[in-house]
Amino acid sequence: MKKANPILTKNLRNNSKKTSNLKLINSTIRSISERGINETTMSNVSQGAGLSQGIVNFHFKTKELLLIETLKFISNEYLASFQKRLQKAGDDPQKQIISIIDHDFDKKICNRDKIAVWYTFLGEAKFKPVYMQICKERDEYYSGTIFSIFSILINKEKNTNLSAKKLTSCLLALTMGLWLDQLVDSENFIRQEAREICVDFVIKNFPKQFKGLS
């Protein structure tokens, strides 16, 4: 009998593990969105993923480990797509800031389940240092990138009293507030209108540089 290729066997095993992990994390996202963290159990996560509870316990020894990996997944997914959009925009700061706004209101990012989970973890962050660290790292990267772009735009202006720090805080507050609108009133939330609110904010502060943009 021909022996199995050990490398192929290992790769298949790793792919199977990744697939199972992704199913469990997506099931956790749905469960937290529907039930909250406290009511989410390993049992309903396994049922939602269509896997046995033994599989859940094999991949994640405790519920807390599953929650941490779920938060990491959402944060890393956001940052990866954020960076991809930014790279496509090139070195033009106008294109960069608009691409970030477009990204934040893309349906893959701005959807009720993921926003619900993000806000849930934010609410728990002050009690869980590991949650705080993950949330902080994402927010610091986001804020730092926005600050740098606004700084470049301000340097192109003449006789301006604009503050990159204040503009960054305002755009972040606008985005988070509009995300919250979707969470509490998803039936009346219109993604394009939310995107336009943020774009209008940028245009009003840099009317010359964004002339003709809407």
C-alpha positions in Angstrom: 0.0 0.0 0.0 1.3 3.5 -1.0 2.1 5.6 2.1 0.4 8.9 2.5 2.5 12.0 1.8 3.2 13.5 5.2 3.4 17.0 3.9 0.1 16.7 2.1 -1.6 15.1 5.1 -0.3 18.0 7.3 -1.6 20.6 4.9 -5.0 19.0 4.7 -5.1 18.8 8.4 -4.2 22.5 8.7 -6.8 23.6 6.1 -9.4 21.6 7.9 -8.5 23.3 11.2 -8.6 26.8 9.6 -12.1 26.0 8.1 -13.4 24.8 11.4 -12.0 27.8 13.2 -13.6 30.2 10.7 -17.0 28.5 11.1 -16.8 28.7 14.9 -15.7 32.3 14.9 -18.5 33.3 12.4 -21.0 31.4 14.6 -19.7 33.3 17.6 -20.1 36.6 15.9 -23.8 35.7 15.1 -24.4 34.5 18.6 -23.0 37.6 20.3 -25.0 39.8 17.9 -28.2 37.9 18.8 -27.6 37.0 22.5 -24.7 39.0 23.8 -21.5 37.7 25.4 -23.0 36.4 28.6 -25.7 34.3 26.9 -23.3 32.9 24.2 -22.3 29.4 25.1 -20.0 26.8 23.5 -23.1 24.8 22.8 -24.9 27.3 20.7 -21.7 28.3 18.9 -21.2 24.7 17.9 -24.8 24.3 16.8 -24.6 27.5 14.8 -21.4 26.3 13.1 -22.9 22.8 12.4 -20.1 21.2 14.4 -20.0 19.0 17.5 -19.2 20.6 20.8 -16.2 18.4 21.0 -14.8 20.1 18.0 -15.3 23.5 19.7 -13.5 22.3 22.8 -10.7 20.9 20.7 -10.0 24.2 18.9 -10.8 26.5 21.9 -10.3 25.1 25.4 -12.5 27.7 27.0 -15.2 30.2 26.0 -12.9 33.0 26.9 -10.3 31.9 24.4 -13.0 31.7 21.7 -14.1 35.2 22.5 -10.5 36.6 22.4 -9.9 34.9 19.0 -13.3 36.3 17.7 -12.3 39.8 18.7 -8.9 39.4 17.1 -10.5 38.1 13.9 -12.8 41.1 13.6 -10.0 43.5 14.4 -7.5 41.9 12.0 -10.1 41.6 9.2 -10.9 45.3 9.6 -7.2 46.3 9.5 -6.4 44.1 6.5 -9.2 45.5 4.4 -8.4 49.1 5.6 -4.8 48.7 4.5 -5.8 47.2 1.2 -8.1 50.2 0.4 -5.4 52.6 1.5 -2.8 51.0 -0.8 -5.2 51.3 -3.8 -5.6 55.0 -3.1 -1.9 55.5 -3.6 -0.1 58.6 -2.2 -3.0 61.1 -2.9 -4.3 62.3 0.5 -7.7 63.2 -0.9 -8.2 59.8 -2.4 -6.9 58.2 0.8 -9.4 59.9 3.1 -12.3 59.2 0.8 -11.2 55.5 0.4 -11.2 55.2 4.2 -14.7 56.5 4.5 -15.9 54.3 1.6 -14.2 51.4 3.5 -15.9 52.1 6.8 -19.4 52.0 5.2 -18.8 49.0 3.0 -21.4 46.4 3.7 -18.6 43.9 4.6 -17.5 46.1 7.4 -20.6 48.1 8.2 -23.0 45.3 9.0 -25.1 44.8 12.0 -23.5 41.6 13.3 -19.9 42.8 13.3 -20.8 46.3 14.6 -22.8 44.7 17.4 -19.9 42.5 18.4 -17.4 45.3 18.3 -19.5 47.5 20.5 -20.1 44.5 22.9 -16.4 44.0 23.3 -15.8 47.8 23.7 -18.3 47.7 26.6 -16.4 44.8 28.2 -13.0 46.3 27.6 -12.5 48.1 30.9 -13.1 44.8 32.7 -10.9 42.7 30.4 -7.4 44.1 29.7 -6.9 41.7 26.8 -10.0 43.1 25.1 -8.8 46.6 25.8 -5.4 45.9 24.2 -6.9 44.5 21.0 -9.4 47.4 20.7 -6.7 50.0 21.5 -4.3 48.7 18.9 -6.9 48.9 16.1 -8.1 52.3 17.2 -4.6 53.7 17.5 -3.7 52.5 14.0 -6.9 54.0 12.6 -6.5 57.3 14.4 -2.8 57.6 13.5 -3.5 57.0 9.8 -6.3 59.5 9.7 -4.2 62.1 11.7 -1.3 61.7 9.2 -3.7 62.3 6.2 -5.3 65.3 7.8 -1.9 66.7 8.6 -0.9 66.6 4.9 -4.2 68.2 3.8 -3.8 71.0 6.4 -0.2 71.6 5.2 -1.6 72.2 1.7 -3.9 74.9 3.0 -3.0 78.5 3.6 -3.9 80.6 6.6 -5.8 77.8 8.3 -6.5 77.1 11.9 -7.5 73.5 11.4 -6.3 70.9 13.8 -5.4 67.4 12.6 -6.1 66.1 16.1 -9.6 67.6 16.3 -10.5 66.6 12.8 -9.4 63.0 13.5 -11.5 62.9 16.7 -14.5 64.3 14.8 -14.3 61.9 11.9 -13.9 59.0 14.3 -16.9 60.2 16.4 -19.0 60.6 13.3 -18.2 57.1 12.0 -18.8 55.4 15.4 -22.0 57.3 15.8 -23.3 56.3 12.4 -22.3 52.7 13.1 -24.3 52.9 16.3 -27.3 54.2 14.3 -27.2 51.1 12.2 -27.1 49.0 15.3 -30.1 50.6 17.1 -32.2 51.4 14.0 -31.0 49.1 11.2 -34.3 49.3 9.3 -34.0 53.1 8.7 -30.2 53.1 8.4 -29.0 54.0 4.8 -25.4 53.2 4.3 -24.9 55.7 1.4 -26.3 58.6 3.5 -24.0 57.7 6.3 -21.1 57.7 3.9 -22.1 61.1 2.5 -22.3 62.7 6.0 -18.6 61.8 6.5 -17.6 63.0 3.1 -19.5 66.3 3.6 -17.5 66.8 6.8 -14.2 66.5 5.0 -15.4 68.8 2.1 -16.5 71.5 4.5 -13.1 71.6 6.1 -11.2 71.4 2.9 -13.5 72.9 0.3 -10.8 73.9 -2.2 -9.0 70.6 -2.2 -12.3 68.6 -2.6 -14.0 71.0 -5.0 -16.6 69.2 -7.1 -16.5 66.1 -4.9 -19.7 64.7 -3.5 
